Amino acid sequence: MATSAAQSPLPCAASPAAMPSGEEHLGASAPHCAKFYAARVAQPHAVIDAAAPRDHLYRLGAHGFIFTSAGFCSTHTQRHAATLLISATGRSFELRVGTRRIHAAAAFVPPLTARSLHAVDAALVSVNVTPLHDSFAHLACIPAPSALDWGAFAPLQPSLQAAYEGRLELRDAPALFASTLQCLWAHLPVPSPRITEHLLRARELVHTRGYASLREMACEMHLSEDQTSRVVARALGIPLKSYLAWDKMLAACEWIWRHKPLTEVAHLAGYHDLAHLTRSFRRQFGAPPSYFRDRTRVYF
């Protein structure tokens, strides 16, 4: 389901209110992270309190998704998507990138950024922009993660809260998705890559014609493989190898949501085995595929 500004966007703040956010060097690990992660992920058969908030996943086709969680803790993830993290209630979460520790109620994370997230009781709304979205290559130009002013997203708070609580209708999810991006663009300078004939050609070869080989693309574009590699990375926002890994993960997710057995999913999506799929899924999303298909934990 594609999104665009024309799809009844929700209002964006004209002038953000000051909200506390900060950054410091990484010291000790977040105190409850390991315990919380074990309770939610490593015990797949644990009894779940029916009154406890569930995570929610709003799928927007191949262009992105919105994930919400009452509390989510992940370590050493590296997502292909550009990610906008927002607390529906304005409570801070902790984002760790290398030796940096960012405390904020809203933050942006560029694609392929290795990070850890500690968002317990933060009413987290995670807006994920994937490589097929029109704005992805622009967002990929933002060089580093950054804390954002939560006030920029305050007008969206009712919709963010509804998404977090699972009350947002799926038909309204694209408008929320587009509106959060509008707020991001309004309050964070987003570089725009210079469009050239080579960039347009590279996008056509990958998106439309399904090319997956730099050698073949180099022949088509009359460039060296090194030149083609650089052009493709600028055109797609990420290197071709990473794009193909994302495409494989997207295929796996589609099979998972069709309730295929996970061993079969691994085979259909092109992974060596279930262990390979599980490792890749944990690296991408911070939890194994079994977590996301468990309706007692995640509803979509």
DRENDO-1510 file (C-alpha; in Angstrom, 1 decimal, always signed):
<recs>
REC; n; res; u; v; w
REC; 1; MET; +0.0; +0.0; +0.0 .
REC; 2; ALA; +1.8; +3.1; -1.2 .
REC; 3; THR; +1.7; +6.3; +0.8 .
REC; 4; SER; +1.8; +9.9; -0.3 .
REC; 5; ALA; +1.1; +13.3; +1.0 .
REC; 6; ALA; -2.1; +13.4; -0.9 .
REC; 7; GLN; -3.7; +10.7; +1.3 .
REC; 8; SER; -5.4; +12.9; +3.8 .
REC; 9; PRO; -2.3; +13.7; +5.8 .
REC; 10; LEU; -2.8; +14.6; +9.5 .
REC; 11; PRO; -1.7; +18.0; +10.7 .
REC; 12; CYS; +2.0; +18.7; +11.4 .
REC; 13; ALA; +3.3; +21.2; +14.0 .
REC; 14; ALA; +4.1; +24.7; +12.6 .
REC; 15; SER; +6.5; +25.5; +15.4 .
REC; 16; PRO; +7.7; +22.7; +17.7 .
REC; 17; ALA; +7.4; +23.0; +21.5 .
REC; 18; ALA; +10.6; +22.4; +23.5 .
REC; 19; MET; +10.8; +18.9; +24.9 .
REC; 20; PRO; +13.7; +17.3; +26.7 .
REC; 21; SER; +16.0; +15.1; +24.8 .
REC; 22; GLY; +19.7; +14.4; +25.2 .
REC; 23; GLU; +22.7; +12.4; +24.3 .
REC; 24; GLU; +25.7; +11.1; +26.3 .
REC; 25; HIS; +28.4; +8.5; +25.9 .
REC; 26; LEU; +27.5; +4.9; +26.4 .
REC; 27; GLY; +28.3; +3.6; +29.9 .
REC; 28; ALA; +26.6; +0.7; +31.6 .
REC; 29; SER; +23.9; -1.3; +29.9 .
REC; 30; ALA; +20.3; -0.4; +30.4 .
REC; 31; PRO; +19.4; -2.0; +33.7 .
REC; 32; HIS; +16.4; -4.1; +32.8 .
REC; 33; CYS; +17.1; -4.8; +29.1 .
REC; 34; ALA; +18.3; -8.4; +29.3 .
REC; 35; LYS; +15.6; -9.3; +31.8 .
REC; 36; PHE; +12.8; -7.7; +29.8 .
REC; 37; TYR; +14.0; -9.2; +26.5 .
REC; 38; ALA; +14.1; -12.7; +28.0 .
REC; 39; ALA; +10.6; -12.3; +29.4 .
REC; 40; ARG; +9.1; -11.2; +26.1 .
REC; 41; VAL; +11.1; -13.1; +23.5 .
REC; 42; ALA; +13.1; -16.0; +24.9 .
REC; 43; GLN; +10.0; -17.6; +26.6 .
REC; 44; PRO; +7.7; -18.3; +23.7 .
REC; 45; HIS; +5.3; -20.4; +25.7 .
REC; 46; ALA; +5.0; -18.1; +28.8 .
REC; 47; VAL; +1.6; -17.2; +30.0 .
REC; 48; ILE; +0.6; -13.8; +28.6 .
REC; 49; ASP; -1.6; -11.4; +30.6 .
REC; 50; ALA; -4.7; -10.9; +28.5 .
REC; 51; ALA; -5.0; -7.3; +29.8 .
REC; 52; ALA; -1.4; -6.4; +28.9 .
REC; 53; PRO; -0.9; -4.2; +25.8 .
REC; 54; ARG; +0.1; -6.2; +22.7 .
REC; 55; ASP; +2.5; -5.0; +20.1 .
REC; 56; HIS; +0.8; -4.0; +16.8 .
REC; 57; LEU; +2.1; -4.2; +13.2 .
REC; 58; TYR; +0.5; -2.1; +10.5 .
REC; 59; ARG; +1.7; -3.3; +7.1 .
REC; 60; LEU; +1.9; -0.8; +4.3 .
REC; 61; GLY; +2.9; -3.0; +1.4 .
REC; 62; ALA; +6.5; -3.0; +0.3 .
REC; 63; HIS; +6.9; +0.7; +1.1 .
REC; 64; GLY; +7.0; +0.5; +4.9 .
REC; 65; PHE; +5.3; -0.5; +8.1 .
REC; 66; ILE; +4.4; +0.9; +11.5 .
REC; 67; PHE; +5.3; -1.2; +14.6 .
REC; 68; THR; +4.1; -0.3; +18.1 .
REC; 69; SER; +5.1; -1.7; +21.4 .
REC; 70; ALA; +4.3; -1.2; +25.1 .
REC; 71; GLY; +8.0; -2.0; +25.7 .
REC; 72; PHE; +10.6; -3.2; +23.3 .
REC; 73; CYS; +14.3; -4.0; +24.0 .
REC; 74; SER; +16.6; -5.0; +21.2 .
REC; 75; THR; +20.4; -5.4; +21.0 .
REC; 76; HIS; +22.7; -5.2; +18.0 .
REC; 77; THR; +20.1; -4.7; +15.3 .
REC; 78; GLN; +20.8; -3.3; +11.9 .
REC; 79; ARG; +17.7; -2.5; +9.8 .
REC; 80; HIS; +17.5; -1.8; +6.1 .
REC; 81; ALA; +14.7; +0.6; +6.7 .
REC; 82; ALA; +15.0; +4.2; +7.6 .
REC; 83; THR; +13.3; +4.4; +11.1 .
REC; 84; LEU; +11.5; +7.1; +12.9 .
REC; 85; LEU; +11.0; +6.3; +16.6 .
REC; 86; ILE; +8.3; +8.3; +18.4 .
REC; 87; SER; +6.8; +7.9; +21.9 .
REC; 88; ALA; +3.1; +8.2; +21.8 .
REC; 89; THR; +3.1; +9.7; +25.3 .
REC; 90; GLY; +6.3; +11.8; +25.1 .
REC; 91; ARG; +8.3; +9.5; +27.4 .
REC; 92; SER; +11.9; +9.0; +26.6 .
REC; 93; PHE; +13.5; +5.8; +25.4 .
REC; 94; GLU; +17.2; +5.0; +25.0 .
REC; 95; LEU; +18.9; +4.5; +21.7 .
REC; 96; ARG; +22.5; +3.3; +21.6 .
REC; 97; VAL; +24.7; +3.7; +18.6 .
REC; 98; GLY; +28.3; +2.7; +19.0 .
REC; 99; THR; +29.6; +4.7; +22.0 .
REC; 100; ARG; +26.7; +7.1; +21.9 .
REC; 101; ARG; +23.6; +6.9; +24.1 .
REC; 102; ILE; +20.7; +9.0; +23.0 .
REC; 103; HIS; +17.7; +9.7; +25.4 .
REC; 104; ALA; +14.8; +11.1; +23.5 .
REC; 105; ALA; +11.0; +10.9; +23.0 .
REC; 106; ALA; +11.6; +11.0; +19.2 .
REC; 107; ALA; +14.6; +10.0; +17.1 .
REC; 108; PHE; +15.5; +9.2; +13.5 .
REC; 109; VAL; +17.8; +6.3; +12.6 .
REC; 110; PRO; +19.2; +6.1; +9.0 .
REC; 111; PRO; +19.2; +2.7; +7.2 .
REC; 112; LEU; +21.9; +0.2; +8.0 .
REC; 113; THR; +22.7; +1.8; +11.3 .
REC; 114; ALA; +23.8; -0.7; +14.0 .
REC; 115; ARG; +22.0; +0.1; +17.2 .
REC; 116; SER; +20.4; -1.1; +20.4 .
REC; 117; LEU; +17.0; +0.1; +21.7 .
REC; 118; HIS; +15.6; +0.2; +25.2 .
REC; 119; ALA; +12.0; +1.4; +25.1 .
REC; 120; VAL; +10.3; -0.1; +28.1 .
REC; 121; ASP; +7.0; +1.7; +29.1 .
REC; 122; ALA; +7.7; +4.3; +26.3 .
REC; 123; ALA; +4.6; +3.6; +24.2 .
REC; 124; LEU; +6.8; +3.2; +21.2 .
REC; 125; VAL; +5.7; +3.9; +17.7 .
REC; 126; SER; +8.3; +2.8; +15.1 .
REC; 127; VAL; +7.7; +4.2; +11.5 .
REC; 128; ASN; +9.8; +2.3; +9.0 .
REC; 129; VAL; +10.5; +3.5; +5.5 .
REC; 130; THR; +11.7; +0.7; +3.2 .
REC; 131; PRO; +13.8; +1.0; +0.1 .
REC; 132; LEU; +10.9; +1.1; -2.4 .
REC; 133; HIS; +9.4; +4.2; -0.8 .
REC; 134; ASP; +10.0; +7.4; -2.9 .
REC; 135; SER; +11.7; +9.2; +0.0 .
REC; 136; PHE; +14.0; +6.4; +1.0 .
REC; 137; ALA; +17.1; +7.6; -0.9 .
REC; 138; HIS; +16.6; +11.1; +0.5 .
REC; 139; LEU; +16.4; +9.8; +4.1 .
REC; 140; ALA; +19.4; +7.6; +3.5 .
REC; 141; CYS; +21.4; +10.8; +2.9 .
REC; 142; ILE; +21.0; +11.8; +6.6 .
REC; 143; PRO; +24.4; +10.8; +8.0 .
REC; 144; ALA; +23.8; +9.8; +11.6 .
REC; 145; PRO; +21.0; +9.1; +14.1 .
REC; 146; SER; +19.6; +12.1; +15.9 .
REC; 147; ALA; +17.3; +13.0; +18.7 .
REC; 148; LEU; +14.2; +15.0; +17.5 .
REC; 149; ASP; +11.9; +17.4; +19.2 .
REC; 150; TRP; +8.9; +15.5; +20.3 .
REC; 151; GLY; +6.9; +18.7; +20.0 .
REC; 152; ALA; +7.2; +18.5; +16.2 .
REC; 153; PHE; +4.9; +15.4; +16.4 .
REC; 154; ALA; +2.6; +16.6; +19.1 .
REC; 155; PRO; -0.4; +17.3; +16.7 .
REC; 156; LEU; -0.2; +13.6; +15.7 .
REC; 157; GLN; -0.4; +12.4; +19.3 .
REC; 158; PRO; -4.1; +11.2; +19.2 .
REC; 159; SER; -3.3; +9.1; +16.1 .
REC; 160; LEU; +0.0; +7.9; +17.5 .
REC; 161; GLN; -1.8; +6.8; +20.7 .
REC; 162; ALA; -4.5; +5.1; +18.7 .
REC; 163; ALA; -1.8; +3.2; +16.7 .
REC; 164; TYR; -0.1; +2.2; +19.9 .
REC; 165; GLU; -3.3; +0.9; +21.5 .
REC; 166; GLY; -4.3; -0.9; +18.3 .
REC; 167; ARG; -7.3; +1.4; +17.7 .
REC; 168; LEU; -6.0; +2.9; +14.5 .
REC; 169; GLU; -7.9; +1.5; +11.4 .
REC; 170; LEU; -5.6; +0.1; +8.8 .
REC; 171; ARG; -7.1; +2.4; +6.2 .
REC; 172; ASP; -5.9; +5.4; +8.4 .
REC; 173; ALA; -2.3; +4.0; +8.8 .
REC; 174; PRO; -1.0; +5.4; +5.5 .
REC; 175; ALA; -2.1; +8.9; +6.5 .
REC; 176; LEU; -0.3; +8.6; +9.8 .
REC; 177; PHE; +2.8; +7.2; +8.1 .
REC; 178; ALA; +2.9; +10.1; +5.6 .
REC; 179; SER; +2.2; +12.7; +8.3 .
REC; 180; THR; +5.1; +11.6; +10.5 .
REC; 181; LEU; +7.4; +11.9; +7.5 .
REC; 182; GLN; +6.1; +15.4; +6.8 .
REC; 183; CYS; +6.9; +16.4; +10.3 .
REC; 184; LEU; +10.3; +14.9; +10.0 .
REC; 185; TRP; +11.0; +16.9; +6.8 .
REC; 186; ALA; +9.7; +20.1; +8.3 .
REC; 187; HIS; +12.0; +19.9; +11.3 .
REC; 188; LEU; +15.1; +18.1; +10.2 .
REC; 189; PRO; +17.1; +19.1; +7.1 .
REC; 190; VAL; +16.9; +16.2; +4.7 .
REC; 191; PRO; +19.6; +16.3; +2.0 .
REC; 192; SER; +18.4; +15.6; -1.5 .
REC; 193; PRO; +20.6; +13.5; -3.8 .
REC; 194; ARG; +21.3; +15.1; -7.2 .
REC; 195; ILE; +19.3; +13.2; -9.8 .
REC; 196; THR; +21.3; +12.1; -12.8 .
REC; 197; GLU; +20.6; +10.0; -15.8 .
REC; 198; HIS; +22.7; +7.2; -14.3 .
REC; 199; LEU; +20.7; +7.3; -11.1 .
REC; 200; LEU; +17.4; +7.0; -12.9 .
REC; 201; ARG; +18.8; +4.2; -15.1 .
REC; 202; ALA; +20.1; +2.3; -12.0 .
REC; 203; ARG; +16.7; +2.5; -10.3 .
REC; 204; GLU; +15.0; +1.3; -13.5 .
REC; 205; LEU; +17.3; -1.7; -13.8 .
REC; 206; VAL; +16.7; -2.8; -10.2 .
REC; 207; HIS; +13.1; -1.7; -9.4 .
REC; 208; THR; +11.6; -2.4; -12.8 .
REC; 209; ARG; +13.7; -5.0; -14.5 .
REC; 210; GLY; +14.9; -6.9; -11.5 .
REC; 211; TYR; +18.6; -6.8; -12.1 .
REC; 212; ALA; +20.7; -8.3; -9.3 .
REC; 213; SER; +24.2; -8.4; -10.7 .
REC; 214; LEU; +26.6; -5.4; -10.8 .
REC; 215; ARG; +28.4; -7.0; -13.7 .
REC; 216; GLU; +25.2; -7.1; -15.8 .
REC; 217; MET; +24.2; -3.6; -14.8 .
REC; 218; ALA; +27.7; -2.3; -15.6 .
REC; 219; CYS; +27.4; -3.6; -19.1 .
REC; 220; GLU; +23.9; -2.0; -19.5 .
REC; 221; MET; +25.1; +1.3; -18.2 .
REC; 222; HIS; +28.5; +1.3; -19.9 .
REC; 223; LEU; +30.4; +1.9; -16.6 .
REC; 224; SER; +33.0; -0.1; -14.7 .
REC; 225; GLU; +31.7; -2.3; -11.8 .
REC; 226; ASP; +33.1; +0.1; -9.2 .
REC; 227; GLN; +31.4; +3.0; -10.8 .
REC; 228; THR; +28.2; +1.1; -11.1 .
REC; 229; SER; +28.4; +0.0; -7.4 .
REC; 230; ARG; +28.6; +3.7; -6.4 .
REC; 231; VAL; +25.8; +4.8; -8.7 .
REC; 232; VAL; +23.5; +2.0; -7.5 .
REC; 233; ALA; +24.2; +2.8; -3.8 .
REC; 234; ARG; +23.3; +6.4; -4.4 .
REC; 235; ALA; +20.2; +5.5; -6.5 .
REC; 236; LEU; +18.8; +3.0; -4.0 .
REC; 237; GLY; +20.0; +4.6; -0.8 .
REC; 238; ILE; +21.9; +1.4; +0.2 .
REC; 239; PRO; +24.4; -0.9; -1.6 .
REC; 240; LEU; +23.0; -3.4; -4.0 .
REC; 241; LYS; +24.0; -6.3; -1.7 .
REC; 242; SER; +22.0; -4.8; +1.2 .
REC; 243; TYR; +19.1; -4.1; -1.1 .
REC; 244; LEU; +19.0; -7.7; -2.2 .
REC; 245; ALA; +19.2; -8.9; +1.4 .
REC; 246; TRP; +16.2; -6.6; +2.2 .
REC; 247; ASP; +14.3; -8.0; -0.8 .
REC; 248; LYS; +14.9; -11.5; +0.6 .
REC; 249; MET; +13.7; -10.5; +4.0 .
REC; 250; LEU; +10.6; -8.9; +2.5 .
REC; 251; ALA; +9.8; -12.2; +0.8 .
REC; 252; ALA; +10.3; -14.1; +4.1 .
REC; 253; CYS; +7.9; -11.7; +5.9 .
REC; 254; GLU; +5.2; -12.3; +3.2 .
REC; 255; TRP; +5.4; -16.0; +3.7 .
REC; 256; ILE; +5.4; -15.7; +7.5 .
REC; 257; TRP; +2.2; -13.6; +7.3 .
REC; 258; ARG; +0.7; -16.3; +5.2 .
REC; 259; HIS; +1.3; -18.7; +8.1 .
REC; 260; LYS; +3.7; -20.9; +6.2 .
REC; 261; PRO; +5.8; -23.2; +8.5 .
REC; 262; LEU; +9.1; -21.3; +9.3 .
REC; 263; THR; +11.3; -24.1; +7.9 .
REC; 264; GLU; +9.4; -23.8; +4.6 .
REC; 265; VAL; +9.6; -20.0; +4.8 .
REC; 266; ALA; +13.4; -20.2; +5.0 .
REC; 267; HIS; +13.5; -22.4; +1.9 .
REC; 268; LEU; +11.0; -20.3; -0.1 .
REC; 269; ALA; +12.8; -17.0; +0.7 .
REC; 270; GLY; +16.2; -18.4; -0.2 .
REC; 271; TYR; +17.8; -18.8; +3.2 .
REC; 272; HIS; +20.1; -21.8; +3.9 .
REC; 273; ASP; +18.0; -23.1; +6.7 .
REC; 274; LEU; +15.7; -22.0; +9.6 .
REC; 275; ALA; +18.7; -21.0; +11.7 .
REC; 276; HIS; +19.9; -18.6; +9.0 .
REC; 277; LEU; +16.5; -17.1; +8.7 .
REC; 278; THR; +16.2; -16.7; +12.5 .
REC; 279; ARG; +19.6; -15.0; +12.7 .
REC; 280; SER; +18.8; -12.6; +9.9 .
REC; 281; PHE; +15.4; -11.8; +11.4 .
REC; 282; ARG; +16.9; -11.1; +14.9 .
REC; 283; ARG; +19.5; -8.8; +13.3 .
REC; 284; GLN; +16.8; -7.0; +11.4 .
REC; 285; PHE; +14.0; -6.7; +13.9 .
REC; 286; GLY; +15.4; -7.6; +17.3 .
REC; 287; ALA; +13.3; -10.7; +17.8 .
REC; 288; PRO; +12.9; -14.1; +16.0 .
REC; 289; PRO; +10.2; -14.7; +13.4 .
REC; 290; SER; +8.2; -16.8; +15.9 .
REC; 291; TYR; +7.7; -13.7; +18.1 .
REC; 292; PHE; +6.0; -11.7; +15.3 .
REC; 293; ARG; +3.6; -14.5; +14.2 .
REC; 294; ASP; +2.4; -15.1; +17.8 .
REC; 295; ARG; -0.9; -13.3; +18.0 .
REC; 296; THR; -0.8; -13.2; +21.8 .
REC; 297; ARG; +2.2; -10.8; +21.4 .
REC; 298; VAL; +1.8; -9.1; +18.1 .
REC; 299; TYR; -1.4; -8.2; +16.3 .
REC; 300; PHE; -1.5; -7.1; +12.7 .
</recs>
